[in-house]
Amino acid sequence: MSEWNSKQYLQFETQRTQPSCDLAKRVDNKPKNILDIGCGPGNSTAVLAEFFPDAKLMGIDSSPDMIARAREKYPALSFALQDARTISGTYDLLFSNACLQWIENHEKLIPDLMQHLTPNGILAVQLPNNMDEPFYRVLDAMTKDKKWGFTEYETNDTLPPENYFDILSACASRFVIWETVYYHAMPGVDALIEWVKGARLRPFLRQMNEAMQKKFEAELFQKTLPLYRPMKNGEIIFRFRRLFFIAYK
């Protein structure tokens, strides 16, 4: 997997952190032991520390840059460089905000995570589910266009909600699933490009030299511009749909 850039990712820290807050609010037990899977630069772990101040808390991520940034920004919290598929032990709460889409085979992954919960423990997950957004349709078509010569693709998939219903029905005692659409105010289409450079576009950027990157971004901008009408204040609305679930062991 290509490396993450925490500085790029945190350009939109407020928007990327809000789903963590919304997910944490739905946790209805009082966990004593929490693992934040895919903690990134620590923003979601900081949310959990605020919601559950008495819990033992650890944030893990597979990106050295993200873990370094998390440790720098939140020195009072604990972080470790670790892949979500290698966790051990049991936890009252396994929390994951916008991470699991980067890991393949959710039919196996989610039941495996459920095995790392204490009795009545909770798996709380948020996944982007936004591929129908016009901007992402354009981006997806461009990354699949052979003219750019991309040869490496990373897993970045969210299953239909019905699939998670079936998966959780088989491994959880009870669960809830819901969706939220966030309406992010952005200064313009160029901000949308900066947004995906911090996440979805990241694997492709490393396959392009600087000149190719500029050409790609210019074409992405031109194809996206007609799709977003400026509001009266000059900003555009970036709709971002996210899927949530909370599953109990």
C-alpha positions in Angstrom: 0.0 0.0 0.0 1.3 3.5 -0.9 2.2 5.8 2.0 -0.1 8.4 3.4 0.6 12.1 3.8 -0.9 13.3 7.1 -0.4 17.0 6.1 -2.5 16.5 3.0 -5.1 14.5 4.8 -5.5 17.1 7.5 -6.3 19.9 5.1 -10.0 18.9 5.8 -9.6 17.8 9.4 -13.0 19.1 10.6 -14.9 17.4 7.8 -13.0 14.1 8.2 -13.4 14.1 12.0 -17.1 14.8 12.2 -18.1 11.2 11.4 -16.0 10.0 14.3 -18.0 12.2 16.7 -21.3 11.0 15.2 -20.3 7.3 15.5 -18.9 7.7 19.0 -22.2 9.3 20.1 -24.0 6.1 19.2 -21.9 3.8 21.4 -24.2 3.0 24.3 -21.9 1.1 26.6 -19.0 2.3 28.8 -16.0 0.6 27.3 -12.9 0.2 29.5 -10.6 -1.0 26.7 -10.8 0.6 23.3 -8.8 0.0 20.1 -9.1 2.7 17.3 -8.4 0.8 14.1 -7.0 3.0 11.3 -6.5 6.0 13.6 -4.7 8.1 10.9 -3.2 11.3 12.4 -5.0 10.6 15.7 -8.1 12.8 15.2 -10.5 9.9 15.8 -8.5 8.7 18.8 -8.7 12.2 20.3 -12.5 12.0 19.9 -12.7 8.7 21.7 -10.5 10.1 24.5 -13.0 12.9 24.9 -16.0 10.6 24.9 -14.5 7.9 27.1 -11.9 9.6 29.3 -11.6 6.7 31.8 -11.0 4.0 29.1 -7.7 2.4 28.2 -7.2 3.6 24.6 -4.9 2.7 21.8 -4.8 4.0 18.2 -3.3 1.8 15.5 -2.5 2.5 11.8 -0.4 0.9 9.1 1.1 4.2 8.0 4.4 5.4 9.7 3.7 9.0 8.7 0.2 8.9 10.2 1.4 7.4 13.5 4.3 9.9 13.7 1.9 12.8 13.2 -0.6 11.3 15.8 2.2 11.0 18.4 3.4 14.5 17.7 -0.1 16.0 17.9 -1.5 14.0 20.8 1.5 13.1 23.1 -0.8 12.1 25.9 -2.4 9.3 23.9 -1.0 5.9 22.9 -0.4 4.9 19.3 1.2 1.9 17.5 2.2 1.0 14.0 0.0 -2.0 13.3 -2.2 -3.6 10.6 -5.8 -4.1 11.4 -5.6 -7.8 10.4 -2.9 -8.5 13.0 -4.6 -7.4 16.2 -4.7 -9.6 19.2 -6.5 -9.6 22.5 -10.0 -8.5 23.3 -11.6 -5.1 23.6 -14.9 -3.6 24.8 -14.9 -1.3 21.8 -13.3 -1.7 18.4 -13.7 1.6 16.6 -12.9 2.3 12.9 -13.5 5.5 11.1 -13.0 5.5 7.3 -10.4 2.7 7.3 -11.8 -0.7 6.5 -12.6 0.2 2.9 -8.8 -0.1 2.3 -8.9 -3.8 3.4 -10.2 -6.5 1.2 -12.7 -9.3 2.0 -15.1 -7.8 4.5 -16.9 -11.2 4.6 -13.9 -12.5 6.5 -12.6 -9.3 8.1 -15.7 -8.3 10.0 -16.3 -11.7 11.7 -12.6 -11.8 12.5 -12.9 -8.4 14.2 -15.9 -9.5 16.1 -13.8 -12.3 17.6 -11.7 -9.7 19.3 -14.6 -8.3 21.4 -15.3 -9.0 25.0 -18.8 -10.3 25.8 -21.3 -7.6 24.9 -18.4 -5.7 23.2 -19.1 -3.3 20.3 -17.7 -3.0 16.8 -18.3 0.5 15.6 -17.5 1.3 11.9 -17.9 4.1 9.5 -17.2 3.6 5.8 -17.4 6.1 2.9 -20.2 5.2 0.5 -19.9 8.0 -2.0 -19.1 6.6 -5.4 -22.4 7.9 -6.9 -21.3 11.5 -6.2 -20.6 13.2 -9.6 -17.1 14.1 -8.7 -16.2 10.5 -7.8 -17.8 9.2 -10.9 -15.5 11.5 -13.0 -12.5 10.5 -10.9 -13.3 6.8 -11.2 -13.6 7.0 -14.9 -10.3 8.8 -15.3 -8.3 6.4 -13.1 -9.7 3.5 -15.3 -8.8 5.3 -18.5 -5.8 3.5 -20.1 -4.3 6.7 -21.4 -2.9 7.5 -17.9 -1.1 4.1 -17.7 -2.0 3.2 -14.2 -1.0 -0.3 -13.4 -1.5 -0.5 -9.6 -4.8 -0.3 -7.9 -5.4 -0.5 -4.1 -8.5 -1.9 -2.5 -11.0 0.9 -1.7 -14.4 -0.7 -1.6 -17.6 -0.3 0.5 -20.1 -3.1 0.0 -23.9 -2.4 -0.4 -25.6 -2.0 3.0 -27.5 -5.3 2.4 -24.2 -7.2 2.3 -23.2 -5.8 5.7 -26.6 -6.8 7.0 -26.0 -10.4 6.0 -22.4 -10.4 7.3 -23.5 -9.0 10.7 -26.5 -11.3 10.9 -24.2 -14.2 11.0 -21.6 -12.9 13.6 -23.3 -10.3 15.8 -26.0 -10.7 18.5 -27.6 -7.5 17.3 -26.6 -4.5 15.2 -27.8 -1.3 13.7 -26.9 0.2 10.2 -27.5 3.7 9.0 -26.3 6.3 6.5 -25.6 10.0 6.8 -25.1 12.4 3.9 -22.8 15.3 4.9 -23.1 18.6 3.0 -19.6 20.0 3.0 -19.1 23.6 2.0 -16.1 23.9 -0.3 -14.5 27.0 -1.8 -14.5 25.5 -5.2 -13.7 22.4 -7.4 -10.0 22.8 -6.7 -10.8 21.9 -3.1 -12.4 18.7 -4.1 -9.1 17.7 -5.8 -7.2 18.5 -2.7 -9.6 16.3 -0.8 -9.0 13.2 -2.9 -5.3 13.8 -3.0 -5.4 13.0 0.7 -7.2 9.7 0.3 -8.7 8.1 -2.8 -6.3 9.6 -5.4 -3.2 8.9 -3.3 -2.4 5.5 -4.8 -2.4 7.0 -8.3 -0.3 10.1 -7.5 2.7 7.9 -6.8 2.5 6.5 -10.3 2.7 9.9 -11.9 5.6 12.3 -12.3 5.0 16.0 -11.5 4.1 16.9 -15.1 1.6 14.1 -15.4 0.1 15.0 -12.1 -0.5 18.5 -13.2 -2.1 17.3 -16.5 -4.3 14.8 -14.6 -5.5 17.4 -12.1 -6.2 19.9 -14.8 -8.4 17.5 -16.7 -10.1 16.4 -13.5 -10.9 20.0 -12.8 -12.3 20.8 -16.2 -14.5 17.7 -16.2 -15.8 18.4 -12.7 -16.3 22.2 -13.0 -19.7 22.0 -14.8 -21.1 19.5 -12.3 -21.1 21.9 -9.3 -23.1 25.1 -9.3 -21.7 27.8 -7.1 -24.0 28.8 -4.3 -24.9 32.5 -3.6 -21.8 32.9 -1.4 -19.5 31.4 -4.1 -19.0 28.1 -2.4 -20.0 24.7 -3.7 -21.7 21.8 -1.9 -19.8 18.6 -1.7 -22.2 15.8 -0.7 -20.5 13.0 1.1 -22.5 9.8 1.9 -21.2 7.6 4.7 -22.3 4.2 5.9 -22.3 3.4 9.7 -22.9 0.3 11.7 -22.6 -0.8 15.3 -22.5 -4.5 16.0 -22.7 -6.2 19.4 -21.0 -9.5 20.2 
